[in-house]
Amino acid sequence: MLSRPSSNRRFFRGASKPSSRPVTSRPTTAQSRPTSDQSRPWTAQTRPGTVRPTTSASALQEGSHVIALLEGRGVTREVGMAALDRETGRVMLVQLADCQTYVKTLHQMHLHPPALVLVPDTFLSTSDASPASMLVEYIYEEFPGVPVEPIGRKYWNEIGGLEFVSQLCVEDDERAGTLLAVANKYYALSAICALFKHAETKLNTRFASGSLRIRYVPVEGTMMIDPDTARNLELVGNMSYKKSTHSLFGTVNHTYTAMAARLLRVNILSPITAQTTIDARLDVVEGRLERFTEVRTGLKPLNKMDFDKLIACLASSETKPTIAAKPAAARVSQMLDLRNVVRNLPALQKALEGSQSQLLKIIHEMLSDERLTKIERLVCSSLNEDGAPAKANCNRLLDVARETYKENVGDIFALNRTLSDTHGLPLSLMYQEAGFVFSLRTNELDGELPRGFINATLKKGKWTFTSMDLKKMNARMKDALDETLILSEKIIQDLVAEILVDMGALYKASEAVALLDMLWSFAHTSIMHNYVRPEFTGTLAIKSGRHPILETIKSAGSLVPNDVYCDDSSSFQIVQGPNMSGKSTYLRQVGLLTVLAMCGCFVPAEYASFRIHDALLTRLSNDDDMEKSLSTFASEMASSAMILGLASPQSLVLIDELGRGTSPREGVGISHAIAEGLIELKSFVFFATHFNELTTTLSRQPSVINLHLSVQRTSDSKADFGVTFQYKIVDGVPQESSHYGLELARLADLPQDVLTEGKRVAKNLAALHARHEENSESSKIAIRRKALLRLRTQLTQALDHSALPDEELLAYIGRFQVDIAKAFLYPSRRSDT
Ligand SMILES: Nc1ncnc2c1ncn2[C@@H]1O[C@H](COP(=O)(O)OP(=O)(O)OP(=O)(O)O)[C@@H](O)[C@H]1O
């Protein structure tokens, strides 16, 4: 899917007003969906299954968060958000200034997929005269099926929010920082207040004091990837293939624990921007994760474990506690899981002992917390191997209840023996939900059951029945059993209360294991697929880069590696080539490799250097616009507006074919205008287009570079359109004489004289165009400008990143002199690459 439906609404705001909707009903985008090939863009015709989503699939992962959102009414669109993961008990707070399309808020919501969204009641539509807020409209569109619930305005209270944070936030090293960070965040605090009020009153859940990991997330520390981009690049999921591995997440996910898989997902959707942190992660992966095997052995017993979920279960309790045997049994099983976790941590800690890497040292330290040993001792000494409380003597009442239970069971067996003797029948006992019953095979009963037996039923060749005495004994036994469990629950509750004091250590251990597991997964992937360590130099330079998802799908050797080079002097790259030549794949590869590198993972290439980007923004062609019955043009314009609004010099922008939905002349005009806007912003832009004219109209811009995907004419009739796709990126504009469109026309059996005339006109036009270009004074100026810009970038690069000795550096700089002289003396020898 990809289109931001609401953005289109914005685009046509004058034409149609968003409809107001009742709280529970959600718009169905499928209603007026056209058939799949109706008005399909021509470029997408025969593409075989590249990994591409085909349905809206807005939820990249099943939601488990309750998200409370509050928006300021001012011009700045300040949004506060509090998200509680119901499964893991993590709470995230964020406050940001958003734009008209709420792309940042939606991005944060995708990072914490919602199961329920809470908004102030005033945000929802009450009548046609008072429509729902735009933010709510966007949520309906982006997360169809997720309920949006109104919460009374009085519950959105800043002071109440701060009280909740200071009462519930776990006592650890980050607590003080969290309290400080949220102190002046009015919207985020109000949102958390409404969230916990809702948890108490509607979800019937209360959290123990100091038991939740509440964090304030500064949005600046991560690269912004809008939800459409995440879907189009198939970062965490794809809808074309059933196999979940056909996504970036699937490609690098070899994690054992659930926490690590979650961490990986969040990292891929919002990679980090702190270079020191990225480098620390890369150091670990480069050492191929010291003691790779030992770490794996330590992680294996934790397979599928979710510490966070476990800790959250321990920390939460029902607001109206029901003392019953069932929750008691669940508590016992949670304690057993906790025991497994704490028992297995020392193996991991040992595996990291004496590590060289700074990050591994920190993880080792987090796992060496003495409080973990204390918890282990506490749990192990409190539970038997079967999970029953071991400290029998610690509670006399429990002793008595257990004895009574045993006696009751003994009495039931004695009754069975007595009745068997009295009636001369081989009676046996069976345990059912309501307690014990007598049973007899049909062939063991000759005639009728003796008097005194009741409720006889025949099932699968067996009679089962009971007696009044047995019923009474069952009732006594069940009472004793319930009493045992309830008393055990009390003991476990006391144990939990003791553990809760050291909750911070458990959360820390969970974080440490998640990070270690994720890094192990990175190391494993880079060994398996031969990835290399990326550098961060400010220049995007990739040698023989491979599309990481395509690499796992294509047969060995069939994937063509490609190079990328982009710096300040070549920040706008026009990528051309006929249909199916690999343009989209090339663009996506640039995006995917950047994401991998910024997560701290190695990348599939022979060499790779990146810039740290603040945002990855894309307009990638997709078929889902059709499904959402949106005009291609409207969708393109909406995403372009979003990109122009958010892009900065630090952004990476990928645009695949603009201007498809309008006339060619308008298409060129609009593409040109958008391209100029992006050039001015100085973002790194990869711009795939079929409009040859752009290479001319943009040629005056010194930072524009032309590239194309090479194809070769072939006599092989089996080859597509009489050409072979080489999927290789090469410098410069494609040769006008190629005329692949005419080759295609030949296949369609156009008369020979029409083809010949077509070729003649196309050739003459190309020659005319080339002559004009060569002689034009302005094109000479453009070439000189380019040369100067390149010189400046090369000199800055050399200053910032060169590790060459002085002499070699001088020789290197000397070569720039030659290039610049050539550009000024022979400007007509174009070298725009
Ligand atoms: N480097 C490559 N190595 C091998 N196969 C590739 C490579 N790049 C692309 N392909 C294959 O070529 C097909 C077309 O690629 P892609 O969709 O990127 O082309 P395109 O030029 O964007 O096409 P269109 O203009 O029709 O959108 C895909 O199925 C893909 O698997």
The ligand as an SDF file (V2000), in Angstrom:
LIG
                    3D

 31 33  0  0  0  0  0  0  0  0999 V2000
   20.8890   -6.2120   -9.8790 N   0  0  0  0  0  0  0  0  0  0  0  0
   19.9930   -7.1330  -10.2760 C   0  0  0  0  0  0  0  0  0  0  0  0
   20.3640   -8.4200  -10.4170 N   0  0  0  0  0  0  0  0  0  0  0  0
   19.4730   -9.3380  -10.8180 C   0  0  0  0  0  0  0  0  0  0  0  0
   18.1800   -9.0910  -11.0840 N   0  0  0  0  0  0  0  0  0  0  0  0
   17.7430   -7.8310  -10.9470 C   0  0  0  0  0  0  0  0  0  0  0  0
   18.6290   -6.7830  -10.5470 C   0  0  0  0  0  0  0  0  0  0  0  0
   17.9270   -5.6350  -10.4990 N   0  0  0  0  0  0  0  0  0  0  0  0
   16.6670   -5.9500  -10.8700 C   0  0  0  0  0  0  0  0  0  0  0  0
   16.5630   -7.2640  -11.1530 N   0  0  0  0  0  0  0  0  0  0  0  0
   15.3280   -7.9430  -11.5620 C   0  0  0  0  0  0  0  0  0  0  0  0
   14.7370   -7.2340  -12.6290 O   0  0  0  0  0  0  0  0  0  0  0  0
   13.3550   -7.0910  -12.4620 C   0  0  0  0  0  0  0  0  0  0  0  0
   12.9500   -5.6580  -12.7230 C   0  0  0  0  0  0  0  0  0  0  0  0
   13.5530   -4.8060  -11.7710 O   0  0  0  0  0  0  0  0  0  0  0  0
   12.9440   -3.4140  -11.3940 P   0  0  0  0  0  0  0  0  0  0  0  0
   11.5430   -3.5380  -11.0050 O   0  0  0  0  0  0  0  0  0  0  0  0
   13.8840   -2.8350  -10.4160 O   0  0  0  0  0  0  0  0  0  0  0  0
   13.0440   -2.6550  -12.7950 O   0  0  0  0  0  0  0  0  0  0  0  0
   12.5660   -1.1820  -13.1830 P   0  0  0  0  0  0  0  0  0  0  0  0
   13.5620   -0.6530  -14.1180 O   0  0  0  0  0  0  0  0  0  0  0  0
   12.2950   -0.3930  -11.9610 O   0  0  0  0  0  0  0  0  0  0  0  0
   11.2190   -1.4820  -13.9340 O   0  0  0  0  0  0  0  0  0  0  0  0
   10.0010   -0.4630  -14.2100 P   0  0  0  0  0  0  0  0  0  0  0  0
   10.5390    0.6850  -14.9660 O   0  0  0  0  0  0  0  0  0  0  0  0
    9.0810   -1.3180  -15.0100 O   0  0  0  0  0  0  0  0  0  0  0  0
    9.4550   -0.0980  -12.8700 O   0  0  0  0  0  0  0  0  0  0  0  0
   13.0410   -7.5400  -11.0600 C   0  0  0  0  0  0  0  0  0  0  0  0
   12.2390   -8.6810  -11.1070 O   0  0  0  0  0  0  0  0  0  0  0  0
   14.3440   -7.8970  -10.4090 C   0  0  0  0  0  0  0  0  0  0  0  0
   14.2760   -9.1500   -9.7780 O   0  0  0  0  0  0  0  0  0  0  0  0
  1  2  1  0
  2  3  1  0
  2  7  2  0
  3  4  2  0
  4  5  1  0
  5  6  2  0
  6  7  1  0
  6 10  1  0
  7  8  1  0
  8  9  2  0
  9 10  1  0
 10 11  1  0
 11 12  1  0
 11 30  1  0
 12 13  1  0
 13 14  1  0
 13 28  1  0
 14 15  1  0
 15 16  1  0
 16 17  2  0
 16 18  1  0
 16 19  1  0
 19 20  1  0
 20 21  2  0
 20 22  1  0
 20 23  1  0
 23 24  1  0
 24 25  2  0
 24 26  1  0
 24 27  1  0
 28 29  1  0
 28 30  1  0
 30 31  1  0
M  END
$$$$
